[in-house]
Amino acid sequence: MSSFDQRNERRHTNSVKWDSIATTYHKDDLLPLWVADMDFTAPPSVKQALLSYVEQGIYGYTLFGDDLYAAIINWQKKRHNYDIKKEDILFSPGVVPSIAVSIEAFTSKGDSVMIHDPVYPPFAQMVEENKRKLVRSPLKVVNGHFEMDFTTMEAQMIKEDVKLFILCNPHNPGGRVWSKTELKQLGDLCKKHHCLVVSDEIHQDLIFAPYQHETFHNIDPSFADFSIVLTAATKTFNLAGIKNSMIFVKNPELKAAFTAVQAKSEQDTINTFGLIGTKAAYEGGEIWLTELLDYLQKNSAFTIEFLQKNLPQVKIMPPEGTYLFWLDFSAYNLTDTALNKKMIDEAGVVLNGGFTFGPNGKQHMRLNIACPKSTLQQGLEQIARAFK
Ligand SMILES: Cc1ncc(COP(=O)(O)O)c(C=O)c1O
């Protein structure tokens, strides 16, 4: 038995995934297969490092140590063949806060900011809450997976005078690991239209062979001039609660603009637990990650087989990376409200409603498979019974 098979009790721990749904849906036996948070314990190296910090008993202000920078630099080089220097790394409590800072730093009120449709919901939320004009560019489904529609993107960029594009690389919710060719075409398009790029690469380590993650800065040497890369150890190693992420920014002007906005509200100071967790994960979590990816790949294969056999009407988008499945329930012809109600009331399972990812997500749901196989199987069986 793998340690990932262990069903950990997360109820009554103030877990967003497990404890918020009882309040939302007024039921306390729902199975949560929604928010991108895994039901697995983090790598032992992380637990050990946090325990020894807790043990020494003093929790004062903390520097970004050279050992932390080294852990990040080595991880990026080894896992992504990406060279980043200490002076080009900034920190933030999260990738979403960094997206908000980027919007404020690189655009002005009323400017157009483009995102794909569907995409991780906080992209749209950050654009709108910062009073920028949201431009959603629809992804196309081709051969069962998402592809970028460059013709439409270019037309929208020109028409709306788009100043910034927020890229989800790899893509949540579709699990696409964008190829070098696609990213080159995207970067060339943005360069041509003087559109800056924020590349959210938080899912960069969750990739299934033979796919390979491409860091946006690595596609072409000129791309670092007009883009920044955001990433974190928190998604890879299930550390979302300790709040820490990195910004890779090589262009000095972009760096100055970004740090100026962060400095206005001291957003560049990070919880010490986040710094310790990140360093320990990158230094000691690689074997754990290999085992995790193997487990997730098996859960993915199981999900595909189960759904094809038991719910053939549901169209699935097998993920190339991430631990998220994008499921098309349109064959059932239900409204989004009815679809979610059926999931809650009849299946007893919580998934993310696809409509929250953009208009293109209507009649879809996002399933999180990062849980013990027995939990996943229970959830899928409950869904199959409700929809058969
Ligand atoms: C694409 C993407 N970006 C950012 C985040 C969240 O990042 P953070 O918790 O660092 O704000 C998530 C979480 O699911 C995500 O999927």
The ligand as an SDF file (V2000), in Angstrom:
LIG
                    3D

 16 16  0  0  0  0  0  0  0  0999 V2000
   -3.4970   28.4580  -11.9210 C   0  0  0  0  0  0  0  0  0  0  0  0
   -3.4750   28.7710  -10.4500 C   0  0  0  0  0  0  0  0  0  0  0  0
   -2.8720   29.8770  -10.0280 N   0  0  0  0  0  0  0  0  0  0  0  0
   -2.8110   30.1830   -8.7180 C   0  0  0  0  0  0  0  0  0  0  0  0
   -3.3790   29.3630   -7.7650 C   0  0  0  0  0  0  0  0  0  0  0  0
   -3.3470   29.7450   -6.3150 C   0  0  0  0  0  0  0  0  0  0  0  0
   -2.1210   30.2710   -5.9650 O   0  0  0  0  0  0  0  0  0  0  0  0
   -1.8550   30.9000   -4.5410 P   0  0  0  0  0  0  0  0  0  0  0  0
   -2.4970   30.0240   -3.5190 O   0  0  0  0  0  0  0  0  0  0  0  0
   -0.3690   30.9280   -4.4530 O   0  0  0  0  0  0  0  0  0  0  0  0
   -2.4400   32.2910   -4.5610 O   0  0  0  0  0  0  0  0  0  0  0  0
   -4.0200   28.1930   -8.1730 C   0  0  0  0  0  0  0  0  0  0  0  0
   -4.6730   27.3180   -7.1880 C   0  0  0  0  0  0  0  0  0  0  0  0
   -5.3660   26.4110   -7.5110 O   0  0  0  0  0  0  0  0  0  0  0  0
   -4.0650   27.8830   -9.5530 C   0  0  0  0  0  0  0  0  0  0  0  0
   -4.6480   26.7700  -10.0000 O   0  0  0  0  0  0  0  0  0  0  0  0
  1  2  1  0
  2  3  1  0
  2 15  2  0
  3  4  2  0
  4  5  1  0
  5  6  1  0
  5 12  2  0
  6  7  1  0
  7  8  1  0
  8  9  2  0
  8 10  1  0
  8 11  1  0
 12 13  1  0
 12 15  1  0
 13 14  2  0
 15 16  1  0
M  END
$$$$
